[in-house]
Amino acid sequence: MIKIDSNHSSNVFHFFLNRDYISIADAKGVYLYDVQGNKYIDASGGPILCNLGHGIDEMAKIIGDQAKKLAYVHRIDFTNPPLEEAAKKICMASDYAMEKVFFVSGGTEAVEIGVKIARKYHLDNCKPSKIHVISRWQSYHGSTAGALAWSGSTSRRSDFLPYLQNFTHIPPAYCYRCWFNKMPETCNLECADALENEIMCIGPDNVSVFLAEPVSGMSLCGAVPKKGYFERIREICDKFDVLLMFDEVMTGMGRTGKMFGYEHFNVVPDILALGKGLGGGYFPIGAVAVPEYIHKKIADNSGMFGAGHSWGGNPLGCAVVSKTIDYLDEHNLVEQSNRMGEYLDHKLQDLYSHPLVGNIRGIGLMRGIEFVENKETKKPLDPKFSFSARLAAECLKRGMFIEYAGGCDRGQSGDMIMFGPPFIITKPQIDKAVDILRQALGEDLLSTDSDVLTF
Ligand SMILES: Cc1ncc(COP(=O)(O)O)c(C=O)c1O
């Protein structure tokens, strides 16, 4: 066995290269424990991913049992029982709105495969010029060159722009900072109509798919579109034979208080990308689900979809997916996500009395807060303060991990945090989390320029 050289500095290539990271050694329920034994509420479930809660014996057992039985077999050559079962359970969870499932290893891969399925559908429908992908500014769809090109998060794109192909984006559905200067009462869904304009400009014969998160993830921290938005989007997609793909990597699997985010909006997507909570927080896995007509078009024509990855459909990950769906069901956790989300929202409302709290938004257990310098004008805080990063650091000192983000004001400024705890969180734990946030907000985080790196 190789003896660990503990005198040498860390060999990990971290996200923040010069930060001293806290090392988390253990986790149970909604709590993380560091190597010193300090306890932190995991108020964002990692990056809004650990849906079930930490340290569940049954989840650990299924991984061990499946690894002993069959850890790997290649999906191109064989199928396997956990793969068949997981696909069936996802389709059943959608009441068979979805009929076929393609497994991958995470959210980015799911988005990539979803866009490729759209391309393949159009190829097999004799419309080979339908290639272009339209998505929205202030979105995040993943980190590979494809998924980042479709993402509209300017900060995450900026370093890698030379690698990103020229796809286009329309304004976000972001009522708090409407790009059309409307109020929800006066709005006529201009942000949805922007899709029709974009399709016309690119040329309907060239547009393959419109990609959107049903509720915005970290790039707008829980912005929920106005009622009717996705119905209008669906109409526009149908009018121009453009497929509608929902990135439900964050919103899927109960996060919004329903199994899938699309269920809130009276539309069904043509392509559904899943990740994060699909493995409950226990295994890196993603999936793309499609209705029968999408699959049939490919099955009846070329009969082959030549994309995917070596680990796709592995029995280990698929066994975890099945167990995750069973666990959600047995413990009524989707309903709990809805109930606890409403309770959290209720508790957060008190924070409007704080001078910097501009907007509290979200759905289910995706609850974001946007901070501003001026509530009337919605002027964002000066980025030199790295306000949300410092706020998160203050929360951490007090025993709570929370995700933060910036760039919501057209990529230039903006400060947000997002609650997305495991669904098992209780009311007293929510009370404690909100209390920690209130205390952290009591600190003066604007007196000096920040030396905290943010993104
Ligand atoms: C909405 C959304 N789509 C896609 C992704 C990419 O998923 P992954 O990081 O698992 O590749 C993320 C990750 O944060 C996400 O929030």
The ligand as an SDF file (V2000), in Angstrom:
LIG
                    3D

 16 16  0  0  0  0  0  0  0  0999 V2000
  -29.8480   23.3620  -14.5260 C   0  0  0  0  0  0  0  0  0  0  0  0
  -28.5430   22.6530  -14.6660 C   0  0  0  0  0  0  0  0  0  0  0  0
  -28.2680   21.9970  -15.7990 N   0  0  0  0  0  0  0  0  0  0  0  0
  -27.1130   21.3210  -15.9590 C   0  0  0  0  0  0  0  0  0  0  0  0
  -26.1620   21.2860  -14.9580 C   0  0  0  0  0  0  0  0  0  0  0  0
  -24.8910   20.5180  -15.1540 C   0  0  0  0  0  0  0  0  0  0  0  0
  -24.9300   19.3800  -14.3700 O   0  0  0  0  0  0  0  0  0  0  0  0
  -23.5780   18.6400  -13.9090 P   0  0  0  0  0  0  0  0  0  0  0  0
  -22.8260   19.6220  -13.0830 O   0  0  0  0  0  0  0  0  0  0  0  0
  -24.0640   17.4390  -13.1430 O   0  0  0  0  0  0  0  0  0  0  0  0
  -22.8440   18.2530  -15.1320 O   0  0  0  0  0  0  0  0  0  0  0  0
  -26.4130   21.9700  -13.7810 C   0  0  0  0  0  0  0  0  0  0  0  0
  -25.3900   21.9820  -12.7050 C   0  0  0  0  0  0  0  0  0  0  0  0
  -25.3490   22.7950  -11.8460 O   0  0  0  0  0  0  0  0  0  0  0  0
  -27.6250   22.6650  -13.6110 C   0  0  0  0  0  0  0  0  0  0  0  0
  -27.9150   23.3230  -12.4910 O   0  0  0  0  0  0  0  0  0  0  0  0
  1  2  1  0
  2  3  1  0
  2 15  2  0
  3  4  2  0
  4  5  1  0
  5  6  1  0
  5 12  2  0
  6  7  1  0
  7  8  1  0
  8  9  2  0
  8 10  1  0
  8 11  1  0
 12 13  1  0
 12 15  1  0
 13 14  2  0
 15 16  1  0
M  END
$$$$
